[in-house]
C-alpha cells in the first residue's frame, strides 16, 4: 500500500511541474506576436511531452485505505471509511435519513 501511495504522490508531483510548462508552451505557440520559428519550436516541444505528465495518469484514492473503487470526490475517503466516520460522529452535520 505504501508503494501505491508514494507512486501516486510522485505522479501528482510530475503532473504539477509539467502542467505549467505545457501552459507556457501552448501560449507561445498560439501567440502571433512571436516569430514563426519560436512558435514552431514551442509546438515541437509540446509534441515531445510524455504521457507521464498527463492528468489521466492520476487516480483518486482514499486517504486511509488507498482504495480507488469506492471513492468520494468531495471527502477524499472511501465509502466505508466515510460511513464509519459519520456513525462515530467525527464528521459533524451529516446524518443519514434512514437510520
Secondary structure, 3 states (H helix, E strand, C coil): CHHHHHHHHHHHHHHHHHHHHHHHHHHHHHCCCCCHHHHHHHHHHHHCCCHHHCHHHCCCCCCCCCCCCCECCCCCCEHHHHHHHHHHCCCCCCCCCCC
